[in-house]
Amino acid sequence: MVQAIGIDIGGTGIKGAVIDTDTGELLTQRVKRPTPEGGEPDAIVRTVTEILAEFGPQADASAPIGVCFPAVVRNGRTMSAANVSKKWIGLAAEQLFERSLGRDITFVNDADAAGYAETLFGAAKDVDGLVLMTTLGTGIGSAIIYRNLLVPNAELGHIDIGSRHDFETYASNAVREKKELSWKRWASLLEVYYSTLERLFSPDLFIVGGGVSKHADEFLPLLNLETPIVAAALRNNAGILGAAVLASQGSTDELRRATDATAPAPR
């Protein structure tokens, strides 16, 4: 058994667990804390420290730690900031966590971590083709997986569709909750989004993650798409699992080589 710790930082919540990276099993209960108001770096680091303390003796002191975050991540540096403080833009985030925690950290994009986990343990396992993973939460995260290989930092939640700029601000789960949209009304917005992705990418499968995926039966059947669309098998644990597995691999050199070549300029 290879043990690692996964931490998933989001715009509204931060969660983590100790993981068996061979099986994807959670070895501890998932610990969750609200994201500090404003989402500033030092406050988030303190919250992550509190979460790690919750694991106590259940966590091996030498267990690698993977942290996933809602941003383009290039060589351990956050190049954007979605639903958190703009102080993250251009920040050497991996180094910040390593200094603060006194541990080596693997820092990756949150949707990339979730998509990677679904490839290993979930709905994308053994799918031969192009898979688009989306996470519906405070925003819309995305991961592109082709024949079990991850293309990092897709950021497809920020595309413009018609006159709607940054489409996650119209169709995220947070928007659904804030505006008290019915499942039917929300599904109509999601159909616009996923239909656009169909035209752009011709995927073989859509996977929908995020906390709202546990209610997938309420809205996925309402979508009229050519591409099969399913809920994430790992539900809201996918980011934790993916971050932990990436950390357990010892380095993210291959992922970083890709992000160095593909990451956009800071927004």
Residue, then its C-alpha position, 0 to 999 in steps of 0.5 A: m500500500v502506498q499512502a499519500i495525502g490529497i488536498d482539494i482547494g476550491g472557491t468555497g471549501i477545502k477538503g482532504a483525506v489520506i489515500d491508498t494510491d494503489t486502490g483509490e481508497l480513502l484511509t481516513q474520513r474526508v475532512k472539510r473546511p470552508t475556504p477563508e473569505g477572500g481566498e488569500p494565500d496565507a489564510i488558505v495555507r493555515t486552513v490546509t495546516e488545520i486539515l493535516a492536523e486532523f489526520g493525526p497518527q493515521a497519516d504517515a509523516s513521510a506521506p507525500i502531499g498533493v494539492c489541487f487548486p482552481a488555477v492554471v498551474r505552471n511549474g508549481r506557480t499559479m498563473s490564474a485565480a478562479n474564485v479566490s484572491k488575485k494574489w495567487i496570480g503569478l505566485a510560487a504556490e508550491q514553494l509557499f506550501e513547502r515552506s509553510l508545511g516543511r514538506d515536499i508538495t505536488f501542486v496541480n490544477d484541480a480539474d486536472a487532478a479530478g480527471y486524472a483520478e477518473t482515468l485511473f479509478g473512475a468513469a474514464k478508466d479504459v475509455d479509448g478516445l477523447v474524454l472531457m471531464t468537467t467539474l461543476g462547483t463554484g466555477i466550471g473546471s475542465a480536463i481533457i483526457y485522450r487515450n488516458l493521457l492528460v492535456p493540462n490546464a484546459e480552462l474550458g469553463h472560461i470560454d465565451i458562448g455568444s454574448r456570454h463572456d466567461f460562461e462559468t459565470y452563467a452556468s456553474n452550480a454556484v450560479r444555480e444555487k444563488k439564482e435558485l434555478s430549477w434543474k430544468r432551467w439550469a440544464s438548458l444552460l448546461e446544454v448550451y455549454y456542452s453542445t459548444l464543447e461537442r462542436l469544438f472537440s467531438p469528444d467520445l465521453f463527457i464526465v460531470g464531477g463536483g458536489v452536484s454530481k450526486h444529483a446527476d439524475e436530476f439534470l443529466p437526463l434533461l440534456n439533449l446531446e450527441t455525446p454520452i454524458v455521465a456523472a463522475a464515478l468518484r463524485n466529489n473525491a476525485g480531486i483529492l484522489g488525483a492530487a494524492v496519486l500525482a504526489s505519490q509518483g514522486s514528481t510531476d515532471e511530465l505534467r510540468r513539461a506539458t504545462d510549460a508548453t501549453a499554459p496561457a499567459p496570466r489573466 
